[in-house]
Amino acid sequence: MKKGFITVLLSVLLSGLTAYAIVKSAAPEQGTTQTKTVYTSDGQAVRTVNLSLSDYPDFTYAAENAVEAVVFVKVTIKGQQRQQYRDPLLDFFGFGNGYDYGGGDRQGSGSGVIIRPDGYIVTNNHVVSGATTIEVTLNNNKTYEATVIGTDPVTDVALIKIDATDLPVLQFADSDKLRLGEWVLAIGSPLGEELRSTITAGIVSAKGRSMPSNSREFKIESFIQTDAAVNPGNSGGALVNKEGELVGINTAIVSTTGSYSGYSFAVPSNIVKKVVSDLIDFGSVKRAMLGISGITVDNEAAKKFNLSVTEGAYVAEISKGGAADKAGLKAGDVITAVDDVKIASMPDLQAKVNSFHPGEKATVKILRDGKPMSMSVTFSDGNVANGTVTSEGTVMFYGAELKAVDNGVLIVSAGNGKLARAGAEDGFVIRFVNDQKVSKPQDVIDIAKKSKRSIFIEGVTATGRPGYFGFGKDE
């Protein structure tokens, strides 16, 4: 009996020692970062990931460092300046207050991020659009009046400024280096001032994400998708990494209720940094253009066009005289990389091209008939002279394509030029320019030429609602 007990005990001890050896071999050494391969008792290889103490999520430093540079933004919109409809974009995304049918002044709110100690703050265009007054409250409860330095509706980025110095700032990180599954923090003021400086955590769920097709889309779509809890009021707030650096500006949620449903989207910091730099240096965004139209390569596209890959940006059409045309790209090419940055989709290509200025050069890698090639591209500014007639018969006007219709002048494509930045959208029908009725594109061009300072356009949106926008004339 005793001998049997000893045998059982020894067996248990041996089993325990074997298990310990397996666990010990699988356990990472503190401070190491290499992936290891270990073997189970039956000889099977197991690939493990280092879980050293430095890799466990500790957000205290990032949170305490970043929260001081995130501000609460309150705006007032005069009733007479509002259009009498509610913006479906804001309803769908659950952000901003949009427009209503009332007649009095209306207040809205959002968030912002201090990027320079002398008072420059980045936020969303839809937070400050149409605002007559803007108030910024810092994390120390001090409140300042803010002025708009510039806006870019194409990326939904705006730059405002307060009269203050020695402010805490967030440093820009390289959003291209974000990895799927990486921890991030969202900081802002969800649902108003009472929840100011709220911090939530999540992971990077996807990169280069486009908005759902049933929404009115931004012109440039390459969002960071996260599962950090974000709600109305977070617009313009910070998305930061574990080091407390800015990787994105929280911009939108997709929700059927107007509240967070598990998905939030942020404009990548590399896009924000470039837009803000242009607004400070030039007062407007200098947008580089490649001069192509195309689609994301997926399994369906690969079959349709007989492609050898299922990733990349398929070039469907080349703009004559554009950067791609001059570089030698052709319809049917598949763009796979720009300056060694992998291009897996059209949003990837949009984001990368948008990081350049007109006149800068890049190496574009393509597949043509399955064969890899590299081409040097010098990006253009996309400006085509007003009045230029395209091969489709449309007429160019500040980057947009116009054509005559029964009830006015249709914006066939708003493009990415000055008209788009002023708020023009595809499908908008122009009826009046500077209070003068128009019936053909040449009317629009002639009236604009006679204008000394600004151009004001009135018409009907693609949804049949009254709309208007204006912009300053080029010197």
C-alpha positions in Angstrom: 0.0 0.0 0.0 2.7 2.4 1.0 4.8 1.5 -2.1 1.8 2.1 -4.3 1.3 5.5 -2.7 4.9 6.5 -3.3 4.6 5.4 -7.0 1.5 7.6 -7.5 3.2 10.5 -5.7 6.3 10.2 -7.9 4.1 10.1 -11.0 2.3 13.3 -9.9 5.6 15.0 -9.2 7.1 14.0 -12.5 4.0 15.2 -14.4 4.1 18.5 -12.5 7.8 18.9 -13.3 7.1 18.1 -17.0 4.3 20.7 -17.1 6.5 23.2 -15.3 9.2 22.7 -17.9 6.7 23.2 -20.7 5.3 26.4 -19.1 8.8 27.6 -18.2 10.0 27.2 -21.8 6.9 29.0 -23.1 7.2 31.9 -20.7 8.9 35.0 -22.1 11.9 36.6 -20.5 11.1 40.0 -19.1 12.1 42.8 -21.5 12.5 40.5 -24.6 10.5 41.2 -27.7 11.2 38.2 -29.9 8.7 35.6 -30.9 9.6 32.1 -29.6 8.9 28.6 -30.8 8.4 26.0 -28.0 7.5 22.3 -28.1 4.8 20.4 -26.2 5.5 17.1 -24.5 4.5 15.2 -27.6 7.0 17.2 -29.8 4.5 19.6 -31.5 5.9 23.0 -32.3 3.9 26.0 -30.8 4.5 29.6 -31.9 4.1 32.0 -29.0 4.1 35.8 -28.6 6.2 37.6 -26.1 4.1 38.8 -23.2 6.7 40.6 -21.1 5.6 43.0 -18.5 6.3 46.0 -20.9 3.6 44.7 -23.3 0.8 44.6 -20.8 -1.5 47.6 -21.3 -0.9 50.4 -18.9 -2.6 53.6 -20.1 -1.8 55.8 -17.1 1.1 57.7 -18.6 -0.7 58.1 -22.0 -3.9 59.2 -20.3 -2.4 61.7 -17.9 -0.1 63.1 -20.6 -2.7 63.5 -23.3 -5.7 64.6 -21.4 -4.2 68.0 -20.6 -4.0 68.9 -24.3 -7.6 67.9 -25.2 -10.1 70.7 -25.0 -13.9 71.2 -24.9 -15.2 73.2 -27.9 -18.6 75.0 -27.7 -20.0 76.8 -30.7 -23.0 79.1 -31.4 -24.8 79.2 -34.7 -27.1 82.0 -35.5 -30.6 80.9 -36.6 -30.7 82.9 -39.8 -27.5 81.3 -41.0 -28.8 77.8 -40.8 -30.3 75.9 -43.7 -33.7 74.6 -43.0 -32.8 70.9 -43.1 -30.9 68.4 -41.0 -27.7 67.1 -42.4 -28.0 63.4 -43.1 -24.3 62.9 -42.7 -24.4 64.0 -39.1 -27.5 62.0 -38.3 -26.0 58.9 -39.7 -22.7 59.2 -38.0 -24.2 60.4 -34.8 -22.0 63.4 -34.6 -22.6 67.2 -34.4 -26.0 68.8 -34.1 -26.7 69.4 -37.8 -29.5 71.8 -38.7 -33.1 71.9 -37.4 -36.3 73.6 -38.3 -36.2 76.1 -35.5 -35.4 79.8 -35.8 -33.4 80.7 -32.7 -29.7 80.5 -32.0 -28.3 77.0 -31.5 -25.4 75.7 -29.5 -23.3 72.7 -30.3 -20.2 71.1 -28.9 -17.2 69.0 -29.7 -13.6 68.5 -28.8 -10.2 69.7 -29.9 -6.5 68.9 -29.6 -3.8 71.5 -28.8 -1.0 70.9 -31.2 1.2 74.1 -30.6 1.8 75.8 -27.3 0.8 79.2 -28.8 -2.8 78.2 -29.0 -3.3 76.3 -32.3 -6.0 73.6 -31.9 -7.2 71.0 -34.4 -10.8 69.8 -34.5 -13.4 68.7 -37.0 -14.8 70.9 -39.7 -18.3 69.8 -38.9 -17.8 70.9 -35.3 -17.1 74.6 -36.2 -18.9 74.9 -39.6 -21.2 77.8 -39.6 -20.3 78.9 -36.1 -20.5 82.6 -35.3 -18.8 82.2 -31.9 -16.4 79.5 -30.6 -15.4 79.0 -27.0 -12.6 76.7 -25.9 -12.4 75.4 -22.4 -9.1 73.8 -21.3 -8.7 70.9 -18.9 -7.8 73.5 -16.1 -11.3 75.1 -16.7 -9.9 78.3 -18.3 -12.1 79.5 -21.2 -11.0 81.4 -24.3 -12.7 82.8 -27.4 -11.3 81.0 -30.5 -11.0 82.1 -34.2 -11.0 79.8 -37.2 -7.7 79.7 -39.0 -8.8 77.4 -41.8 -11.0 74.4 -42.6 -10.8 71.5 -45.0 -14.3 69.8 -45.6 -12.6 67.2 -47.8 -10.9 65.6 -44.7 -13.3 67.1 -42.1 -10.4 68.8 -40.4 -10.4 72.4 -39.1 -7.8 74.5 -37.3 -8.8 77.1 -34.7 -6.7 79.3 -32.4 -6.9 80.9 -29.0 -4.9 83.7 -27.5 -2.8 81.8 -25.0 0.8 80.6 -24.6 2.7 77.8 -22.9 -0.1 75.4 -23.4 0.3 71.6 -23.1 0.5 69.9 -26.6 0.2 66.5 -28.1 2.9 65.4 -30.5 2.0 63.8 -33.8 2.8 60.1 -34.2 3.3 58.3 -37.5 -0.2 56.8 -38.2 1.3 54.7 -41.0 3.0 52.6 -38.3 -0.2 51.8 -36.4 -0.8 48.0 -36.2 -4.0 46.1 -36.1 -4.8 45.2 -32.5 -2.7 48.0 -31.1 -4.2 49.7 -28.0 -5.4 53.3 -28.4 -7.2 55.8 -26.2 -10.0 58.1 -27.3 -10.2 61.4 -25.3 -12.9 64.0 -25.6 -16.2 65.3 -24.3 -18.9 62.9 -25.1 -22.5 64.2 -24.8 -21.4 67.6 -23.6 -19.5 69.6 -21.0 -20.6 67.5 -18.0 -18.5 64.6 -19.4 -15.4 66.7 -20.3 -12.1 64.9 -20.6 -13.5 61.4 -20.8 -11.0 58.7 -21.6 -11.9 55.3 -23.2 -9.7 52.5 -24.5 -9.9 50.2 -27.4 -7.8 48.6 -30.2 -7.2 49.5 -33.8 -9.9 47.4 -35.5 -9.0 48.3 -39.1 -7.0 50.8 -41.2 -7.8 52.5 -44.4 -11.5 52.1 -43.7 -14.1 53.7 -46.0 -17.5 54.8 -44.8 -20.6 52.7 -45.5 -22.0 53.2 -49.0 -25.4 54.4 -47.8 -23.9 57.6 -46.3 -22.8 60.8 -47.9 -19.1 60.2 -48.0 -16.1 62.4 -47.2 -14.0 63.1 -50.3 -11.0 61.4 -48.7 -11.6 58.1 -47.0 -8.9 56.3 -45.2 -10.1 56.2 -41.6 -8.7 54.4 -38.6 -11.5 52.2 -37.2 -11.4 51.4 -33.4 -13.7 50.0 -30.8 -12.9 52.7 -28.3 -16.2 54.0 -27.0 -16.9 57.4 -28.7 -20.1 59.4 -28.7 -21.4 62.8 -30.0 -19.2 65.4 -28.5 -16.0 63.3 -29.1 -15.8 64.9 -32.6 -12.4 66.6 -32.9 -11.0 64.8 -29.9 -7.8 62.8 -29.7 -7.0 59.3 -30.6 -3.6 58.5 -28.9 -1.3 55.5 -28.7 0.2 54.0 -25.5 3.0 56.6 -25.6 0.4 59.4 -25.4 1.1 60.6 -29.0 -1.6 61.7 -31.4 -2.4 59.1 -34.0 -5.8 60.4 -35.1 -8.7 62.9 -34.7 -12.0 61.2 -33.8 -14.5 62.1 -36.4 -17.4 59.7 -36.8 -19.4 56.8 -35.5 -21.6 54.5 -37.5 -24.9 54.0 -35.5 -28.5 53.5 -36.1 -29.4 55.2 -32.8 -27.0 58.2 -32.8 -25.0 56.6 -29.9 -21.9 54.4 -29.9 -22.5 50.9 -31.3 -19.0 49.5 -31.2 -17.5 51.3 -34.2 -15.6 54.7 -34.3 -13.5 56.3 -36.9 -10.6 58.8 -36.8 -8.8 60.8 -39.4 -5.1 59.5 -39.4 -2.6 61.8 -37.9 -0.4 61.9 -41.0 -3.4 63.3 -43.0 -4.2 65.8 -40.2 -0.6 66.9 -39.8 -0.3 67.7 -43.5 -3.7 69.5 -43.7 -2.9 71.6 -40.6 0.6 72.5 -41.9 -1.0 73.7 -45.2 -3.6 75.8 -43.3 -1.0 77.5 -41.2 1.5 78.1 -44.1 -0.9 78.8 -47.0 -4.4 79.4 -45.5 -5.7 76.5 -47.6 -4.8 72.9 -48.4 -2.4 72.2 -51.2 -3.6 68.8 -52.4 -1.4 66.6 -54.5 -3.2 64.8 -57.3 -2.2 61.5 -59.0 -4.8 61.9 -61.8 -6.5 58.4 -61.8 -9.8 56.9 -61.0 -10.1 53.3 -60.0 -11.3 50.7 -57.5 -10.0 48.5 -54.8 -8.7 45.1 -56.0 -10.6 42.2 -54.4 -11.4 38.7 -55.4 -14.3 39.9 -57.6 -12.2 42.6 -59.3 -9.4 40.1 -59.8 -11.7 37.7 -61.7 -13.4 40.5 -63.7 -10.1 42.0 -64.9 -8.1 38.8 -65.0 -5.6 40.0 -62.3 -3.0 37.9 -60.6 -3.5 39.7 -57.2 -6.4 40.4 -54.9 -5.0 43.5 -53.3 -4.0 46.9 -54.6 -5.6 49.9 -56.4 -6.8 49.1 -59.9 -6.4 52.0 -62.4 -9.7 52.2 -64.4 -9.1 55.6 -66.0 -6.2 58.0 -66.4 -6.7 61.8 -66.5 -5.1 63.1 -69.6 -2.1 65.4 -68.8 -2.2 64.4 -65.1 0.6 63.2 -63.0 0.0 59.5 -63.6 -0.4 60.1 -67.4 2.9 61.9 -67.5 4.6 59.2 -65.5 3.5 56.5 -67.9 0.8 54.7 -65.9 -2.0 53.2 -68.0 -5.6 52.0 -67.4 -5.4 48.4 -66.3 -2.4 48.9 -64.1 -2.5 47.8 -60.4 -0.8 50.1 -58.0 0.8 48.0 -55.2 3.0 50.5 -53.4 4.0 54.2 -53.1 7.5 54.9 -51.8 7.6 51.3 -50.4 4.4 51.8 -48.5 2.0 49.0 -49.4 -1.2 49.9 -51.2 -3.9 47.3 -50.6 -6.9 49.5 -51.5 -8.1 52.8 -53.0 -8.4 54.4 -49.5 -4.7 53.4 -48.9 -3.8 55.1 -52.1 -5.8 58.2 -51.3 -4.2 58.5 -47.8 -0.7 58.1 -49.2 -1.1 60.6 -52.1 -2.7 63.1 -49.7 0.5 63.1 -47.6 2.3 64.8 -50.5 2.4 68.3 -51.8 2.0 69.3 -55.4 5.4 69.1 -57.1 6.8 66.4 -54.8 8.0 63.1 -56.3 7.3 59.5 -55.4 8.1 56.0 -56.7 4.9 54.2 -57.6 5.1 50.4 -57.9 2.6 48.7 -60.2 1.7 45.4 -61.8 1.1 45.6 -65.6 -0.1 42.3 -67.1 1.2 40.6 -64.0 4.7 42.1 -64.3 6.1 44.4 -61.6 7.3 47.8 -62.7 8.4 51.1 -60.9 7.7 54.6 -62.1 8.7 58.0 -60.8 5.7 60.3 -60.4 5.7 64.1 -59.8 2.3 65.0 -58.2 0.3 67.8 -59.8 -2.0 70.2 -58.0 -5.0 69.1 -59.9 -5.9 72.5 -61.1 -7.4 72.7 -64.6 -8.3 76.1 -66.1 -11.9 77.2 -65.7 -13.8 76.6 -68.9 -11.8 73.6 -70.0 -14.0 71.0 -71.7 -13.3 67.4 -70.8 -13.5 64.4 -73.0 -17.0 63.6 -71.5 -18.2 67.1 -72.5 -18.3 68.6 -68.9 -16.8 72.0 -68.2 -14.2 72.5 -65.5 -14.9 75.2 -62.8 -12.5 75.4 -59.8 -11.8 71.7 -59.9 -15.4 70.6 -60.4 -17.1 69.3 -63.6 -20.3 71.1 -64.7 -22.9 70.4 -67.3 -26.2 72.0 -68.3 -29.5 70.5 -67.2 -33.2 71.6 -67.5 -33.3 73.5 -64.2 -29.8 74.9 -64.0 -26.2 73.7 -64.0 -25.4 70.3 -62.5 -22.2 69.5 -60.6 -21.4 66.2 -62.1 -18.3 65.8 -60.0 -17.2 68.2 -57.2 -13.6 66.9 -57.5 -11.1 67.9 -54.9 -10.6 71.6 -55.8 -11.7 74.9 -54.4 -15.4 74.3 -55.2 -15.4 71.0 -53.2 -13.6 72.7 -50.3 -16.3 75.3 -50.2 -19.0 72.6 -49.7 -19.9 71.6 -53.3 -21.1 68.0 -53.7 -21.9 65.7 -56.6 -25.4 66.1 -57.8 -25.9 69.7 -56.6 -27.7 71.9 -59.2 -26.5 75.5 -59.4 -29.4 77.9 -60.0 -27.9 81.2 -59.0 -24.4 82.7 -58.9 -24.1 86.0 -57.1 -27.9 86.4 -57.3 -27.9 85.9 -61.1 -29.7 83.0 -62.6 -27.7 80.5 -64.6 -28.7 77.9 -67.2 -25.3 76.7 -68.6 -21.7 76.3 -67.4 -20.5 79.3 -69.3 -23.0 81.5 -67.3 -21.3 80.3 -64.1 -17.8 81.1 -65.5 -18.8 84.5 -66.8 -20.4 85.7 -63.6 -17.4 84.4 -61.6 -15.0 86.3 -63.8 -16.8 89.5 -63.2 -16.9 89.1 -59.4 -14.2 91.2 -57.6 -13.9 89.4 -54.3 -16.2 86.4 -53.7 -18.5 83.9 -55.4 -21.8 82.9 -53.8 -23.7 79.9 -55.2 -27.3 78.9 -54.5 -29.2 75.9 -55.7 -30.6 72.5 -54.8 -28.8 69.5 -53.3 -29.0 66.0 -54.8 -31.7 65.2 -52.2 -33.9 68.1 -53.5 -33.3 70.5 -50.6 -32.2 74.1 -50.9 -28.5 74.7 -50.4 -25.8 77.3 -50.8 -22.1 77.9 -50.3 -19.5 80.5 -51.1 -15.8 81.1 -51.4 -13.3 83.9 -51.9 -12.1 84.5 -55.4 -8.5 83.9 -56.4 -6.4 87.0 -56.5 
